[in-house]
Amino acid sequence: MNGYLRFMYGGTKDEGSKFDNPFTWSVSHCKAYAIRSTDGGKSWSAPVDLDQPTWWDRDEPTGQIPRGKIPGSLDLTEPTGVAIGNTVTVLVRPIYSSTMWQCWSYDAGKTWDAASRTTFPGYAQSILRLKSGAILCAHRFPQYTVNISYDDGLNWDDGTIIDYPAWAQGCMIEVEPDVVLCTYQNFQRVWPLLAQLFRVTPEGIKSISR
C-alpha cells in the first residue's frame, strides 16, 4: 500500500455531546475514522467513516443508496488495522456489541465497505500481520487472548488465552519469522510490563521459553 493511514475514533458531531454515562444502553455513540496521506505525511485527508453501508433504493439512479449517505455504526471505538496490498482490514472495539467489528477498504483506505461483526469478543486490542501472512489480534476478554486469521482476515480461529491479567492495551512485533513478542499492561499500572514470546504455527500458538 502506498501512503499512510491513521485510525481514530470520536463522538458524533450532532449528538455525541449529549451523552455522558457509558453504562446506560445506547448512551455512548462513537464512530471510527481514518485519515489518509499520500505524500509521506505532509498532508492528510479529512476523516473518513470506516463504516459505509449501502442499501437498495429504487429512487436512486443506480438502484442503491451510495456509500457514505447512510450514517455509520455508532458502536465503533478503537480501530486497529493491517494492510494486505491495497486492501486494509480493521478490527474495532465495540461499546455494546458482543463481538468485535471488522471493516474493509479495497483502495488503500480511500473508501470503506459496511462494517460486519467478527466471531469473537475483544477490547483494548492490538493487531499484527506476519510476513508469512497470518494476522493476529491480541485483546482483553476472555482474559488476554490472541485470535489468528490465516486467510487475510476472512476467518478467525477460536483464540488462545496467553495470560490472565485484568487489562490489555498491548503491542505485538514480529522479532523472527513467525515469532512474536507481545507486551501488555499489568493489573496495576505501577507494576512491571508483562510480555510473552510465542511462535505462530498452522496449528496455532506455541509458547517459547528462553
N, C-alpha and C positions, 0 to 999 in steps of 0.2 A: 504494500500500500504506500503510495506517495503522499506525504503530508502527515499532519499530526491531528489527533482527536483528544479533546479534554472533556471528561464527563463531569456532570454536576447535577444537583437537584435543588428544588426550591418550591415554595408555595405558589399558588395561582395568583395572578395579578389582581383579579377582581374580588376573590373571596377568601384567599388564604389568611389574611389578617384577622378575619372574624373568629377564627378558631384557636383556642389556646389550651385545651385539655385533651391530650392524646389518648386518654383512657375512655373517652366517650366514643361509641361507634360512629364512624364516618366523620368525626370532628376534624382530624388532621387530613388535609388534602395536599398531597405533594406530587410533583411531576419530575421526571428525569429528562435531562437535556444533554446535548453535545454541542461543543463549539469546534470549528474546523479551521485549520491553517494549511495553506498550500504553498506558502513562501518561507518555510523554515521557522515559523513562529513570529514573523514580523507583523502580521496582521491576522485577525481572526473573524470568523463569521458570527452572525447573531446566533443566539441559542436555538437549536433545533430540537423539537419534541421527539423523544425516542419512540413514542407510541403513536402511530399514524394509521388508524384503521380506515377501512373503506366499507361501502355498503351499496347494494343495488338501489337505484332510484331511476324510475322511468322518465322523470322530468329532466335528468341530466343528459347532455348530448351524447356522452359515451355509455350511458346506462348505469354508471357508477358515480357515487359521490367521490370527488378527488381526495387523495390523501392530504391531510393537513386541515381539512374543513370540518372533520369530526373531532371534538375535544378528546385528547388522550386520557389515559387512565390517571386517576387521582390517588392511586395506591402505590406509586413508584417513589422510592427514596434513593439509596446509594447505588449507583451503577458502576460496574467494573467490566471491562471488555477485552477481547483479543481480536487481532486481525488474521484473516486467512486469505492472503492476497488482498483483493479489494472487497472481500466480504468481511463484515465485522459482526461478531455476536457478543451480546452484552447480557450479563446476569444482573438482576436488580433486586435489591432488598424490598420486601413489601411492608406495608403497615398492617393490613388486615388479612390479606390472602394467606392461606395455609401453606402455600408453596411459593418459591421464588418466581419472578417474572423473567422472561427471556425476550430480547429484542434483536432484530436483524436489519442490517443495511447491506445492500449489494453493490453500492457505488462509493465505497470508501467513506461512508458516513454523511454523504450529501443528503440522502433521503432515507427514510426508515419505513419498515413494514409495521403491521399491527403486532402489539405485544401478545405473547402467549405464556401460559404457565408451564414451569418445569415440573418434573416428577418428584422434587424433593424440597423440603423447607430449608431456610437458611437466613442468617443475619450476620452483619459485620464481616462480610466476605472479602476474600482476595481471589484473584484468578491468574492462571498462568498457562501458556501454550508451550509445550516442549518442542524441541527441534524435530523429534520423531512424529509430532502432530497431535499427540494426546493433549486434551485440555483438562485442567484441574481447577476445581472450585473448592477452597477451604473456607469453612464458615462455622459460626456458632449454631448449635441445635441441630441434631441431638449431640450434646457435649461439643467436642471440636472434631468435625467430620470433614473428610475430603471426598468429593464426588468426582468421577472421571468420565470423560467422553472420549471414545476412540474414533468417532466419525464426524469430527468437526462441529460438535455441539448439537447434533441432531438427536442423539440418545445419550442417556447418562446411566451409570451403574447405581447400585443401591447405596453406595457410600461406605467409607471405612472410618470408624472412630479412632483417632490417633492420640487423643488426650481427653482429660476431664476438667478443664478449667471452666470458670463461670463466664469468662469473657472471650473475646476473639481479637478482632482488629489486626489480623495477621498480614504477613507478606511472604511470598514464595519466590525463589530464584533457582534456576537450573544450574547446579555447580559442576556437574559432569553429565554426559549423555544419560538421560532418564533418571538422574539422581537429583533430588530436590531438597533444598534447605528451606524449612518452613519455620518462621518465627511468629510469635503471637503473645498477646498480653496476658499477664498473670492475673490471679484473682484480685489482688490488691496492687494498685499502680506503683507502690513503692517497692514491691517485690521484684526479684530479677526477671528479666525477659525469658520466656520459655522458647525452646527450639526443638525441632525434630529433623532428622535426616532420614530420608527413605527413598527407595527405588520404585519406579513405576514399571510394572510388567504387564503383559497381556492378561495375567490372572489377577491383577490388582496391585495394591501397595504392599511392599515388603520393607520392614524396618531395618535400618542399618545401625550397628553398634560400632563405635570407634573409640 
